Amino acid sequence: MKTFLQITQVKIVAPVLMSLALGGCASSLIEVRQGSEQVAVAQPDQVSQCKAIGKTTVSVLAEVGFISRGIDNVDANLLQLARNEAVSQGGDTVVPGDRPEIGKRTFAIYKCR
């Protein structure tokens, strides 16, 4: 017969392991669109000679369950989504903009080359 402590440990450990596993998978679920690796990241003062294409606001999960994802992973996912969208819109450069909340960011898209 299982003791109360063993049952409690399983109820606590299982969700934690599941959250960690899903948190790690979240980054690998972001599509890397063909051509997106060629999209540059620039600052606003570096695109004055470029043609503005548009803007995109992208978002990803910042938390999986009650586990917060690392900000670096979240930012990398946001950047990849912005690069994907730049390819879709015919741009080759993105400029990070407003971040109203963790897991959401606006990027300006430019054609510079």
N, C-alpha and C positions, 0 to 999 in steps of 0.2 A: 504494500500500500504506500502510495506517495505521501510524503509529509506536506504540510501546508507550505513550508519553506521551499521545497522543490517545485511545487506548482507555481508559487509566486515568482520564483526565478525564471521559469519558462515564460510566464506571462510578461515579464519585463524584458528579458533578453531577446525573445523572438521579434517583437516590434522594432527594437533597436537595430538588430541585424538586418531586417527587411528595409528599414529606412536608409541605412548605410548603403546597402546594395542598390537600391533604387536611386539614391543620390549620385552614386558613381555612374550609373547607366544614363542619367540625364544628359551628360555631356556627349556621350556617344550617339545619342538620338538626333543630334543636330546634323542635318544634311550639309555636306560640303559641295555646293553646286560647282559644276565645271566652270573654270574661269575665275572663281571667287578668290583663289589664292593670288591672283594678279592685282586684286583691288588694293590700292594703297590707303593708308590711314594718315590723315593730315590734320593740321591745326588751321583755324580760320584764316590766319594771315598768310597761309601757304597756297590758297586757292583763288587769289585775286585775279589771276589770268585764266581761270578755268570757267567752263560753262556750267551754270547751275542746272541740274536735271530735276531735282525734287527733294523730298524728305521722306523718311520712313520712321515709324515708331515701332520698335520691336520689344518683345517681352518673353521672359522665361521664368520658370519656377525658381524662386529664391529659397524656398524651403520644401523639403520632402518629408511629409508627416510633421513631426515636431523637431526635425533636424534641419538646421540652417546649412545651406550649401556655402562653400567658400566664395567670397566676393570675387576672387580671381577667376574661378570657374564660371561664375555667373557672367562676369564681364566678357570673358572669352566667348561664351555662347551668344551674348548680345552682339558682339562684333562679327561673329560668323554669320548670324542672321542678317546683319546690315550689309555685309559683303555679298551675300546671296541676293539680296534685294537690289543692290547696285548693279549686279550682272543683269538681273531681270529688266531694269530700267535703262540699261545701256550706259551706265556710269563706270568709271574706273577708279574713283576715289571717294572715300567717306570721311566726314568730319563729325566726331562725337559731339553731341549737343546736350540738351537738358536731360537730367536723370530725376524724374519726379519721385521715384521710389526705387529701392533696390529690386532689380529684376526687370526694369523697364527703362528704355532710353530712346531718345530721338537722335537720328543721324541725318546730316545733309549729304546729298549725293551729287557728285560733280563728274564732268568729263574733262580730264586734264591732258590726256595724251591723244 
